[in-house]
Amino acid sequence: MRVVVTGATGNVGTAVVAALAADEKVTEVVGVARRQPDIAPPKTRFVAADVAEDDLGPVLAGADALLHLAWIFQPTHRPEVTWQANAVGSARVFDAAAAAGVAAVVHASSVGVYSPGEPGRFVDESWPTHSLPTAAYGREKAYVERVLDAFEARHQGIRVVRLRPAFIFQRGSATEQRRIFAGPFVPSTLVRPGRLPVLPWPRGLSFQALHTDDVAEAYRLAVVGEARGAFNIAADPVLDAEEVGRVMEARTVPVPGRAARAALASLWRLHVVPAEPALLDLVLGLPLLDTSRARTELGWEPRTSAVDAMREVLVGMAEGSGAGTPPLRPDSPGSRADEVATGIGERSMRD
């Protein structure tokens, strides 16, 4: 089986490439990334290509399966850039796969695709996927789901799988996720568990997470198996104020969601943080994921708890950890200054 993986050098992509390369059913992995990495996993070759611009036909020729992971989170101040890369780019990838005769398409959707739910309510894959259209991330994820709906209707012979994972953490993604969501002004030492005595926490906020290796295993199962449709992917426990307080070894103090949003909006408008305020709105409204279908139909089980995955990435942020691919490389001298110089929330960060 020859598998093409877009976004192959990011947080999830690197783990997916390793998982697929270790599978005896997979004969070759073709990793697609905008920047060529300096790594050489077994049975893998990398191709430098931009899914939003380049001709993907030659890359997909002869492929048995496509795993589409490529996605950018920045620049939040230039939503037309993320739309072109994520929404338009995804449509281009799917069309190229159909033209190349690829038999299976596996797409990286997200918990963020779901419409707001009642606090504490677990939902299965039938929950509406309209997201929160004011948030660019949710708007783009929901649009790509509609693109896939039309794609499935036109190409009923192609097996289509959508994985909708919760937040994905690992030590190797620490610096990248700090750059994408927190920006250069957050002191790394403060995120180390035990450093903050008090942690302000938006009232009602709870979310799910899992380790990157566990979501990579879910993608491997989706690629090499026969499953179709959507699958929720998350580990236990739910991360609420109490659980996060334990991880951070801090006392959590609830703050009104409106106040948290106002503070984030001010910092975002001043280009102090890259995460847009609408993203907080989206997270505050997320339902919780019922993962029964993934466990029964994919045969998937997480090996790492959500607590341990979150602790790992926080310690990684405190230590400036990363990995060897361009998106995951840790801080080097002057890199935080470069983030400021190029405009926080203005710069594109692509796998």
Secondary structure, DSSP 8 states (H G I E B T S, - for coil): -EEEEESTTSHHHHHHHHHHHT-TT--EEEEEESS--S---TTEEEEE--TTTS--HHHHTT-SEEEE-------TT-HHHHIIIIIIHHHHHHHHHHHTT-SEEEEE--GGGS----TT-EE-TTS-----TTSHHHHHHHHHHHHHHHHHHH-TTSEEEEEEE-EEE-GGGHHHHIIIII-TTS-GGGGSTTS-SEEEEETT--EEEEEHHHHHHHHHHHHHS---EEEEE-EEEEE-HHHHHHHHTSEEEEE-HHHHHHHHHHHHHTTS-SS-HHHHHHHHT--EE--HHIIIII----SS-HHHHHHHHHHHHHHT---SSGGG----TTHHHHHHHT-TTTS----
